[in-house]
Amino acid sequence: MFNALVVEKDEEGKTHAAVKELSLDDLPAGEVTVAVEYSTVNYKDGLCVGPGGGLVRNYPHVPGIDFAGTVEASDDDRYKPGDKVVLTGWRVGEAHWGGYSQKARVKADWLVPLPDGIDTRQAMAVGTAGFTAMLAVMALERQGIKDGPVLVTGAAGGVGSVATAILANLGYDVAGVTGRPETADYLTSLGAKQIVAREELNETTKRPLEGETWAGCVDAVGGAMLARVLGQMKYGASVAAVGLAGGAGLPATVIPFLLRGVNLLGIDSVMQPYDNRVEAWKRVAKDLPMDKLEAMIQPAVLADLPELGRGILKGQVKGRVVVDVNG
């Protein structure tokens, strides 16, 4: 028997999340059983444990869109008992039971061996958000990052925090955007050289192009802010767009793309090819300073998750929440 955070829906359609005891027979099908050690709290997890159930279609459900742990049993030759593994994406925690459980059973193709230089706790301090940030940095590098400051929007959040630390460690001058002045010291500690108030990029303008300011951008917000940033990019610079917190709409024109050759790169962390996932995790272990990673961590246990889920939906969570599922 083991513990898991289980979300259930009552006869009135309301969802309720509580820690319950389950057995291995309760787990969904899969080739590999993992003794989960750590998970995280992401925006999608907040939706899943919220009052409406968010992305969940089948109940009962175990949220948690990522996890890291040790292989306990495997029907796949690639993974042996005792191997350390990490999982992000593949709709785990949405369509398939996820990481808010002391045991998980998943398809072998969804896993990635944990590289040397990073342990399971650190892997979940990175989590899906940090993995996505690394994918965004890799995408910018493939296009070539211009000379000048690199902008990170939503810099105090999960994706933004890791992107800021990685870019700063790689030697780029990072400008972090935040709507909370109290996070300025935090962003500076991660390596940001400049703090940009969110209000500056939320101001509406009729000009499709402004001064060439940013050499690259990791955008974790989207919406109107992304449209404004596109008009401020240097010629030929790229924006790696990650999140939709500001909305899925893009009130922009084609002018930045036509007259400045701006590249808009969409980053989807869910169904990345295996080789790209392996490369991204190796780059995380190599390029993310672990002392900066420790500064991002907020510890939590399973019982904390309903409240933390509500908090992340309200923008009240800073950095990376690491859930010790055995704590």
HELIX and SHEET records of a PDB file:
HELIX    1   1 LEU A   24  ASP A   26  5                                   3    
HELIX    2   2 TYR A   43  VAL A   49  1                                   7    
HELIX    3   3 ALA A  108  TRP A  110  5                                   3    
HELIX    4   4 THR A  120  GLN A  143  1                                  24    
HELIX    5   5 GLY A  158  ASN A  169  1                                  12    
HELIX    6   6 PRO A  181  THR A  183  5                                   3    
HELIX    7   7 ALA A  184  LEU A  190  1                                   7    
HELIX    8   8 ARG A  198  ASN A  202  1                                   5    
HELIX    9   9 GLY A  223  LEU A  230  1                                   8    
HELIX   10  10 ILE A  255  LEU A  259  1                                   5    
HELIX   11  11 TYR A  274  ASP A  287  1                                  14    
HELIX   12  12 MET A  290  MET A  296  1                                   7    
HELIX   13  13 LEU A  302  ASP A  304  5                                   3    
HELIX   14  14 LEU A  305  LEU A  313  1                                   9    
SHEET    1   A 2 PHE A   2  LYS A   9  0                                        
SHEET    2   A 2 THR A  15  LEU A  22 -1                                        
SHEET    1   B 5 LYS A 103  VAL A 106  0                                        
SHEET    2   B 5 VAL A  32  THR A  40 -1                                        
SHEET    3   B 5 ASP A  66  SER A  74 -1                                        
SHEET    4   B 5 LYS A  84  THR A  88 -1                                        
SHEET    5   B 5 LEU A 111  PRO A 113 -1                                        
SHEET    1   C 4 LYS A 103  VAL A 106  0                                        
SHEET    2   C 4 VAL A  32  THR A  40 -1                                        
SHEET    3   C 4 ARG A 320  ASP A 324 -1                                        
SHEET    4   C 4 ILE A 297  VAL A 301  1                                        
SHEET    1   D 6 GLN A 194  ALA A 197  0                                        
SHEET    2   D 6 VAL A 174  THR A 178  1                                        
SHEET    3   D 6 VAL A 150  VAL A 152  1                                        
SHEET    4   D 6 GLY A 216  ASP A 219  1                                        
SHEET    5   D 6 SER A 238  ALA A 241  1                                        
SHEET    6   D 6 ASN A 263  GLY A 266  1                                        
END                                                                             
